[in-house]
Amino acid sequence: MREDKNIIFEYLTLPVLLFLVFKKTFLKNNSKIYFIESSSSLNLNILRIIQNKFKIEKFEFKLIDIKDSRGELIQERIRRKDLYEFERSIIESKSFNNFFKSLRSNPKKLKSFIIQSLVIGSQLERKTIHRFILLLEAMKLSHQISKDLRIEFIIDQRPWFDLYEKWGSKYGIKIKEKFTISMDLRFQSFYPSYVIAKYFLQIFKKDSYIKSTNNNLFIEGRGDINFSNDGYHSDYFWYLNSNFPSRKIITEAKNDFEATYFEENDLSSCRLKFNFRDSLPYNLDFYRAAYFDNEKRELYLSMKRFKTISNYWKSIFMKYDIKTYLTWNKYSEEHIAKSAAIEEVGGISAIWQLAFDGFQVINARYNVDVNYAFSDLSVKTDNIGGSVATYQIITGYPKRYAKDLLSIQAQDIRDNILSNGAKQIIFVIDENSVDDDRWHTGHSLQIENYQKPLEFIMKNNDFGLIFKPKNSKNLRDRLNNDTYDLLSQALKTGRCIILDDLGIRDFTTSAPPMLAAMACDLCIHGHFGTASLEAAFIDKPTIMIDREGTPDHVFYKLFDEDTIFSNWENALRATEEYFYSEKSNLKIGNWSKSIAEFDPFDDDLAAKRIGDHLTEINYGFDEGLNKHESLERAAELYAKRWGADKVIYRKI
């Protein structure tokens, strides 16, 4: 007897669509058909006609609605817990262990790189474990899917398929495999083609501007290229606050303008050229992957990618005599391969903490020689999450130095808003968003971040408002027409401003949150995020709104209902209470009892501490010390000056 069911396709292609039409037409199949995404080769008009005629629906849901019984956003739980469990199952699998047993050589950091590459993909990408688990949860909670029919989820072929089946069974969902050729065909997996292409492309690049000949530092920043020391975002905050020799700092220049800017500021830049002979020898047997099963192929190609990246960067480090690799980007496994590359040339890898994580996050793990951490709280969180650093250097929050540099501009902003009738000023911090609210909390939350406070100040002339968008380039597109019109009206009053200046690389807003925080009387962050810290560090009352649902965030252990709110309505009521209550509620947004958890130093010297520590490492290299000697000496000097408890050494 034929059983009707809910059939959900991960990816709808033309052959699959034609097969479904055939079944619906000739086999009288009454199963309900859904799909997550469709191939770009499918004509949208034709697809729409077929969908309507044969009742094939797109599976719709909103990520913000997918929460568990505790109210935790599943998106956050996946990063905090589920992916660790899935990863553990992979590591314990026979195929994983046999692969590493079969290796003739096992380079340092290889296993760390491979493990991270298997699980780091987000819900924004197809065929990631993260998206798979999110979809299972969405199917379980969906009102779109018929509850009286069982669910079959048909996914593309992928390694460790038995684990996907087991996860599906937890939800009562049958996981079936659609045959596809599963190959990681990323260019980096094929070393000869990759390195030859890179080599010939560099022929057309101009020569580099290198001012130093030995023991240089290569910085891989976010794109915040700023040497003005004006308090605005800069990847070079540590250099601007220390005596690190400028000529030894090398950055990749994307164009002639950037190269000139570096040269004018006495810094070096390069176009990532390398000597071809330094990139050899290399094992070229990538073709063997075709003979492997899915699991071994995935591991093998990941290993090849590790060797490609590390070998390529080793040749770059050799060409420019780079001994220190500094980055912020722990959100990609590539930093692990680059860390291995710098180790090959006797250098050190270092990472600076850019954001505060309130719980362990699997896609924020690092494996480096040195990590510059805000506080012991961040170190403990990282360690629980699986990060590895030989030296944990606790520095405090690096951007606190900007306060004095921003004071005049902040006062000008404040005076301008007050001159237009405001008596109190609110600073609102937003986040970014993407169009498809299945894979992101969506524009609706960001619209609310503007709509609610705008309505509040338009009804009450006593209040002014400062916005500092995380991404100002697409703000117009992310807001609906009504909210944008309301924003335009508020701007005309002079009581509302937007800090939306962009940096050289046109990446994110260049003004720091601290600038707006210094100009305001109270800060409201529409989410849990790092920007809240900048306001709290200068003693501005700072409240946060947790609409997503993150009950395991450390903020809940440190703050109460006077600082964390579940919606904008409650947050704005607290705002009125703070300003208008006869007995001013000084507990609202007060971080004073917990601020030391985020920065034990409580000073403006964190950037200097990072710069000084990097300078000591460089001095060690200049004096002929090897990597380990230089690291040990720098750590001893740091501990002597700032306290032994501020250096955590991991014995290896």
VODRENMAR-790133 format. One record per residue (C-alpha): x, y, z. Coordinates in Angstrom, 2 decimals. Example, Ala and Ser with C-alpha at 12.3 -4.5 7.8 and 13.67 -1.06 7.14 Angstrom:
12.30;-4.50;7.80
13.67;-1.06;7.14
END
This chain:
0.00;0.00;0.00
1.35;3.38;-0.98
1.94;5.67;1.95
1.49;9.37;1.45
4.04;11.54;3.26
5.75;14.89;3.45
8.76;14.79;1.15
11.23;17.63;1.50
14.08;18.11;-0.94
17.17;19.92;0.23
17.90;21.08;-3.32
15.48;21.00;-6.24
17.08;20.44;-9.64
15.51;20.08;-13.08
15.83;16.26;-13.22
14.24;15.96;-9.77
11.45;18.33;-10.74
10.67;16.36;-13.91
10.64;13.12;-11.91
8.21;14.60;-9.40
5.91;15.78;-12.20
5.99;12.26;-13.66
5.06;10.68;-10.31
2.28;13.16;-9.69
0.88;12.69;-13.20
1.14;8.98;-13.86
1.54;7.33;-10.45
-1.07;9.48;-8.76
1.25;10.14;-5.85
-0.47;12.34;-3.26
2.55;12.97;-1.07
3.14;16.61;-0.21
6.33;17.90;-1.82
8.48;20.72;-0.48
11.92;22.05;-1.33
14.43;24.19;0.55
16.23;25.77;-2.40
16.10;25.34;-6.16
18.77;25.26;-8.81
19.51;28.58;-10.52
19.07;26.73;-13.84
15.33;26.42;-13.19
13.32;29.13;-14.89
11.42;30.91;-12.12
8.24;31.38;-14.15
8.16;27.73;-15.23
8.93;26.63;-11.68
6.09;28.78;-10.35
3.59;27.26;-12.83
4.67;23.70;-11.98
4.55;24.45;-8.26
0.97;25.66;-8.49
-0.23;22.87;-10.76
1.40;19.99;-8.93
1.40;21.48;-5.43
5.16;21.57;-4.93
5.87;24.17;-2.27
8.93;26.00;-1.04
9.52;25.18;2.63
9.22;28.44;4.52
10.09;29.34;8.09
11.71;32.15;10.05
14.90;31.50;11.95
13.78;33.83;14.75
10.77;31.56;15.41
12.80;28.35;15.78
13.30;28.10;19.54
13.41;25.21;21.99
11.37;24.69;25.16
13.76;26.92;27.13
13.22;29.78;24.71
16.73;29.44;23.32
17.14;30.35;19.68
18.09;27.09;17.96
20.63;28.97;15.87
22.59;29.75;19.05
22.16;26.28;20.55
23.58;24.69;17.40
26.78;26.74;17.70
26.95;26.24;21.47
26.08;22.55;21.74
24.78;20.54;18.76
27.78;20.95;16.47
30.10;19.84;19.26
28.05;16.64;19.58
28.06;16.01;15.84
31.79;16.69;15.73
32.40;14.21;18.54
30.60;11.52;16.55
32.81;12.20;13.51
36.01;12.10;15.59
34.95;8.79;17.16
34.11;7.24;13.78
36.21;4.43;12.38
36.83;6.27;9.11
38.23;9.33;10.89
40.62;7.37;13.09
41.77;5.05;10.30
42.59;8.05;8.13
44.97;9.58;10.65
46.52;6.20;11.44
47.31;5.76;7.75
49.21;9.04;7.38
52.95;8.77;6.90
53.34;12.23;8.40
50.95;14.25;10.48
51.93;17.95;10.37
51.25;20.03;13.44
47.82;21.62;13.41
46.60;19.38;10.56
44.01;17.55;12.65
42.81;20.83;14.18
42.39;22.31;10.70
40.50;19.30;9.35
38.15;19.07;12.32
37.34;22.76;12.11
36.80;22.59;8.34
34.19;19.85;8.81
31.95;21.79;11.20
32.64;25.50;10.76
30.17;26.15;7.94
27.17;28.27;8.91
23.46;28.06;8.13
24.04;30.48;5.25
25.82;27.76;3.28
24.36;24.70;1.59
25.29;21.20;2.78
26.63;22.30;6.15
25.90;20.38;9.33
24.66;23.61;10.89
21.98;24.11;8.24
20.97;20.44;8.38
20.25;20.57;12.13
18.45;23.91;11.79
16.20;22.43;9.10
15.35;19.42;11.26
14.23;21.78;14.00
12.27;23.91;11.54
10.48;20.84;10.17
9.59;19.67;13.67
8.04;23.03;14.55
6.55;23.88;11.16
2.82;24.46;10.73
3.30;24.24;6.96
3.98;20.50;7.05
1.08;18.12;7.61
1.39;16.61;11.08
-0.52;13.43;10.16
2.05;12.45;7.54
5.57;11.27;8.22
8.49;13.32;6.92
11.19;12.27;4.48
14.07;14.71;4.08
16.05;14.02;0.90
19.54;15.49;1.02
22.53;15.41;-1.30
25.10;12.70;-0.79
27.69;13.58;1.83
30.22;11.89;4.12
29.16;10.30;7.44
25.65;9.90;6.10
24.87;7.42;8.88
25.27;10.28;11.40
22.77;12.37;9.47
20.34;9.44;9.58
20.78;9.14;13.34
20.17;12.84;13.86
17.06;12.66;11.71
15.71;9.75;13.76
15.84;11.94;16.90
13.17;14.09;15.26
11.20;11.24;13.73
12.38;12.31;10.28
13.58;9.80;7.70
16.78;11.00;6.02
17.26;9.75;2.48
20.17;10.29;0.15
19.88;11.78;-3.31
22.79;10.54;-5.36
25.21;13.28;-6.29
28.94;13.32;-6.81
30.26;14.65;-3.52
33.64;16.27;-4.07
35.22;19.23;-2.36
36.35;20.99;-5.51
37.63;24.14;-3.87
40.61;25.48;-5.76
42.82;25.23;-2.69
42.49;21.44;-2.70
44.50;21.24;-5.93
47.90;22.61;-5.14
49.61;22.65;-8.57
46.81;24.61;-10.23
46.47;26.92;-7.24
50.14;27.84;-6.89
50.74;28.16;-10.64
47.73;30.46;-11.01
48.90;32.55;-8.04
52.42;32.76;-9.47
51.36;33.92;-12.91
48.85;36.42;-11.52
51.61;38.10;-9.51
53.55;38.84;-12.71
51.04;41.59;-13.43
51.32;43.13;-9.97
53.64;46.00;-9.17
56.61;45.47;-6.89
56.04;45.58;-3.15
56.97;48.45;-0.88
59.09;46.74;1.76
61.02;49.03;4.10
62.56;46.40;6.38
64.62;43.36;5.52
64.23;41.05;8.50
61.91;39.79;11.25
58.80;41.48;9.94
55.21;41.26;11.16
52.40;40.49;8.72
48.98;41.74;9.77
45.76;40.33;8.39
43.18;42.88;9.46
39.47;43.47;8.95
40.12;46.21;6.41
40.16;49.07;8.93
43.15;50.87;7.44
43.58;54.01;9.49
46.80;55.57;10.82
45.30;58.86;12.01
45.12;57.75;15.66
41.81;59.54;15.94
39.93;56.88;17.89
38.17;55.51;14.82
38.41;51.82;13.95
41.93;50.75;13.02
43.57;47.36;12.61
46.73;49.08;13.81
45.43;50.17;17.23
48.28;48.23;18.90
50.92;49.95;16.74
49.44;53.42;17.31
49.84;52.87;21.06
53.32;51.29;21.17
56.85;51.60;19.84
56.67;48.71;17.40
58.89;49.67;14.42
56.51;50.79;11.68
58.71;49.62;8.82
58.47;46.04;10.04
54.69;45.98;9.68
53.61;44.48;6.36
50.05;44.48;5.03
48.66;43.26;1.73
47.87;46.30;-0.43
44.76;45.76;-2.54
45.53;48.64;-4.91
47.95;51.48;-5.63
46.06;53.91;-3.40
46.51;51.65;-0.39
50.18;51.02;-1.23
50.80;54.76;-1.34
48.93;55.28;1.93
51.11;52.69;3.66
54.27;54.20;2.22
53.29;57.73;3.30
52.86;56.44;6.85
56.22;54.64;6.80
54.68;51.14;6.80
55.43;48.34;4.39
52.96;46.72;2.03
53.10;43.82;-0.36
51.10;42.15;-3.12
51.62;38.63;-1.72
54.30;37.70;-4.21
56.41;34.60;-3.61
59.33;32.70;-5.07
58.11;29.66;-6.96
60.97;27.47;-5.74
59.98;28.17;-2.12
56.57;26.62;-2.74
58.12;23.26;-3.65
58.51;20.32;-3.14
54.96;19.11;-2.71
53.16;15.77;-3.00
50.95;16.05;-6.08
48.88;12.88;-5.68
45.54;14.67;-5.38
44.07;12.39;-8.04
43.88;9.56;-5.49
40.77;11.12;-3.99
38.67;9.69;-6.81
39.26;6.17;-5.43
38.20;6.92;-1.86
34.86;6.55;-0.12
33.03;9.74;0.84
34.54;10.05;4.31
38.13;9.42;3.30
37.75;11.71;0.28
36.50;14.53;2.48
39.39;14.12;4.92
41.93;13.71;2.13
40.87;16.82;0.25
40.78;18.81;3.49
44.33;17.65;4.18
45.36;18.75;0.68
43.77;22.13;1.27
45.68;22.50;4.54
48.96;21.74;2.80
48.17;24.09;-0.07
47.39;27.02;2.21
50.29;26.40;4.58
52.82;25.86;1.77
51.65;28.93;-0.14
51.84;31.14;2.94
55.15;29.65;3.98
56.62;30.83;0.68
55.20;34.34;1.29
56.56;34.45;4.83
59.96;33.40;3.51
60.02;36.02;0.75
59.36;38.92;3.12
61.18;37.43;6.12
58.02;37.50;8.20
58.38;36.14;11.72
55.03;37.20;13.23
51.60;36.53;11.73
48.89;38.63;13.42
45.17;38.31;12.71
41.72;38.75;14.23
40.02;36.11;12.11
39.37;33.03;14.20
36.14;32.46;12.27
37.85;30.56;9.45
39.99;27.44;9.65
42.50;29.08;7.29
44.21;30.85;10.19
45.26;27.41;11.48
47.06;26.59;8.23
48.73;30.00;8.22
49.75;29.43;11.83
51.37;26.17;10.74
53.13;28.02;7.91
54.66;30.67;10.19
55.80;27.90;12.53
57.66;26.29;9.61
59.82;29.41;9.25
60.44;29.68;13.00
57.89;32.44;13.56
54.87;32.92;15.81
51.14;33.26;15.19
49.02;35.66;17.22
45.36;36.57;17.31
43.61;39.49;18.97
40.14;39.20;20.43
37.75;41.26;18.37
34.41;40.23;19.83
33.08;39.03;23.16
31.53;35.56;23.15
29.14;34.89;26.02
29.32;31.12;25.62
31.42;28.55;23.80
31.12;28.96;20.03
32.37;26.23;17.72
33.04;28.50;14.75
35.18;30.84;16.87
37.92;28.38;17.84
41.54;29.26;17.30
44.86;27.42;17.33
47.78;29.86;17.65
50.86;30.63;19.69
49.48;33.77;21.33
45.94;34.95;22.01
45.33;38.48;23.27
42.22;38.17;25.45
40.03;40.78;27.12
39.93;38.91;30.43
40.11;35.58;32.19
36.39;35.19;31.49
37.06;35.14;27.75
39.99;32.74;28.16
37.85;30.27;30.12
35.08;30.48;27.50
37.57;29.87;24.70
39.18;26.93;26.49
35.82;25.26;27.09
35.02;25.77;23.42
38.19;24.02;22.26
40.50;26.92;21.39
44.25;26.42;21.80
46.92;29.03;22.49
50.37;28.39;23.94
50.21;31.78;25.64
47.03;33.53;26.75
47.91;37.18;27.30
45.18;39.01;29.20
45.20;42.62;28.04
41.84;44.22;28.82
39.60;45.76;26.15
41.86;47.21;23.40
39.69;50.11;22.22
39.41;51.96;25.51
42.34;54.18;24.50
40.03;55.97;22.04
38.12;57.83;24.77
40.38;60.88;25.01
40.83;61.03;21.24
37.06;61.17;20.65
36.08;63.58;23.42
35.93;66.79;21.35
33.96;65.21;18.50
31.61;63.50;20.96
30.93;66.82;22.68
30.22;68.47;19.30
27.70;65.73;18.48
26.06;66.11;21.86
25.91;69.90;21.67
24.39;69.74;18.20
21.56;67.44;19.31
20.87;69.38;22.51
20.77;72.66;20.56
17.78;71.29;18.67
15.70;70.87;21.82
16.70;67.49;23.24
17.42;67.21;26.95
18.54;63.57;27.04
20.21;61.48;24.33
19.83;57.76;23.63
22.35;55.77;21.64
20.95;52.73;19.81
23.20;49.92;18.56
21.95;47.69;15.76
23.33;44.62;14.00
23.53;43.52;10.37
20.91;41.38;8.62
20.35;39.47;5.37
17.36;39.19;3.07
16.33;35.57;3.62
14.98;35.35;7.17
15.23;31.56;7.08
18.99;31.86;7.55
19.19;35.00;9.70
17.07;36.65;12.37
16.12;38.90;9.48
15.42;42.52;8.70
12.40;42.63;11.01
14.53;42.77;14.17
16.72;45.48;12.68
13.67;47.44;11.52
12.41;47.31;15.10
15.80;48.63;16.29
15.01;51.80;14.34
11.22;51.97;14.41
10.68;51.70;18.18
13.20;54.32;19.32
12.23;56.64;16.45
8.57;56.51;17.47
9.67;57.13;21.05
11.60;60.34;20.33
9.04;61.65;17.82
6.41;61.51;20.59
8.74;63.07;23.14
10.77;66.12;22.18
12.93;65.78;25.29
14.90;62.97;23.68
17.59;62.87;21.05
18.80;59.76;19.26
22.10;58.50;17.82
22.32;55.52;15.46
25.59;53.86;14.50
24.75;51.15;11.95
27.05;48.17;11.86
26.71;48.29;8.08
25.53;51.63;6.77
25.96;50.82;3.08
22.78;48.79;2.84
20.77;50.39;5.64
18.21;51.81;3.19
17.63;48.33;1.74
17.28;46.72;5.17
14.64;49.12;6.44
11.06;49.13;5.14
9.66;52.29;3.55
7.67;53.40;6.59
10.64;53.11;8.94
12.99;54.84;6.53
10.51;57.69;6.10
10.26;57.97;9.89
14.06;58.05;10.08
14.15;60.84;7.48
11.62;62.86;9.49
13.63;62.39;12.68
16.84;63.49;10.98
15.16;66.72;9.90
14.41;67.59;13.53
18.12;67.75;14.31
17.52;65.55;17.35
18.57;62.40;15.48
21.84;61.64;13.73
23.44;58.62;12.05
27.16;57.92;12.32
27.68;56.25;8.96
31.20;57.14;7.76
32.95;54.31;5.95
36.65;53.46;5.97
39.12;53.12;3.11
37.95;49.65;2.18
34.28;50.63;2.45
33.67;47.70;4.78
31.82;48.72;7.93
31.13;51.99;9.70
34.46;53.46;10.75
33.19;55.33;13.82
33.45;53.26;17.01
30.48;52.71;19.34
32.42;54.65;21.98
31.98;57.90;20.05
28.20;57.68;20.27
28.37;56.37;23.83
30.34;59.43;24.93
27.76;61.73;23.37
24.71;60.03;24.90
23.12;59.65;28.34
21.97;56.04;27.96
22.84;53.25;25.56
20.45;50.58;24.27
21.81;47.57;22.41
19.10;45.73;20.51
21.04;42.47;20.95
23.81;40.91;23.01
27.08;42.16;21.58
30.55;43.57;22.08
29.52;47.17;21.37
27.74;47.27;24.73
31.11;46.96;26.44
32.41;50.20;24.97
29.58;52.16;26.54
29.82;50.35;29.86
33.59;50.95;30.05
33.01;54.70;30.11
30.35;54.33;32.81
27.37;55.02;30.56
24.19;53.21;31.64
23.82;50.41;29.10
20.85;48.13;28.67
20.43;45.19;26.31
17.49;43.50;24.61
17.54;39.73;24.13
14.78;39.11;21.60
16.60;36.15;20.08
16.73;34.02;23.23
20.16;33.11;24.64
19.56;31.86;28.20
23.07;30.38;28.48
24.80;33.68;27.73
27.07;34.79;30.56
25.26;38.14;30.68
22.39;36.39;32.47
24.78;35.33;35.21
26.14;38.84;35.66
23.09;41.08;35.17
19.44;41.16;36.23
16.16;42.55;34.94
17.42;46.12;35.30
19.91;45.61;32.48
18.49;42.85;30.24
15.06;43.15;28.65
13.11;40.84;26.36
11.60;43.49;24.08
11.77;47.13;23.06
8.63;48.11;24.92
10.10;47.12;28.29
13.46;48.67;27.44
11.86;52.02;26.59
9.73;51.94;29.75
12.94;51.46;31.72
14.44;54.38;29.80
11.60;56.64;30.90
11.92;55.38;34.45
15.64;56.12;34.43
15.12;59.72;33.33
11.74;60.62;34.82
11.31;58.66;38.04
11.23;60.80;41.16
13.69;58.35;42.66
16.05;57.81;39.79
16.67;54.10;39.39
20.46;53.97;39.29
20.38;50.19;38.91
19.11;50.45;35.33
21.96;49.69;32.97
24.51;49.75;35.78
27.48;47.46;35.03
29.73;48.62;37.88
29.58;45.36;39.86
30.53;43.21;36.87
32.69;45.39;34.64
35.94;43.85;35.95
34.84;40.50;34.47
35.35;41.99;31.00
38.50;44.00;31.70
40.46;43.40;34.92
42.76;46.39;34.34
40.09;49.10;34.14
42.43;51.46;32.28
43.07;52.70;28.76
46.29;50.75;28.19
45.12;47.47;26.61
46.19;48.48;23.09
49.60;49.50;24.45
49.95;46.16;26.24
49.35;44.26;22.99
51.75;46.49;21.05
54.43;46.27;23.73
54.17;42.47;23.88
54.52;42.21;20.10
57.47;44.60;20.29
59.21;42.41;22.88
58.71;39.34;20.68
60.24;41.24;17.77
63.18;42.38;19.92
63.79;38.76;20.79
64.01;37.79;17.12
66.32;40.74;16.42
68.60;39.58;19.25
68.87;36.11;17.75
66.47;34.26;20.04
64.42;31.47;18.56
60.63;31.38;18.62
60.25;29.70;22.01
62.94;31.81;23.67
61.42;35.02;22.33
57.92;34.03;23.49
59.14;33.02;26.94
61.12;36.23;27.39
58.18;38.41;26.29
55.83;36.54;28.65
58.20;36.97;31.60
58.48;40.71;30.98
54.70;41.02;30.63
54.08;39.07;33.85
56.65;41.16;35.71
55.00;44.41;34.67
51.31;43.51;34.67
51.04;40.50;36.96
51.72;36.78;36.71
47.99;36.05;36.63
47.72;37.96;33.33
49.82;35.37;31.47
48.50;31.85;31.10
51.02;29.42;29.63
49.95;26.11;28.16
52.65;23.49;28.47
53.14;21.52;25.26
END
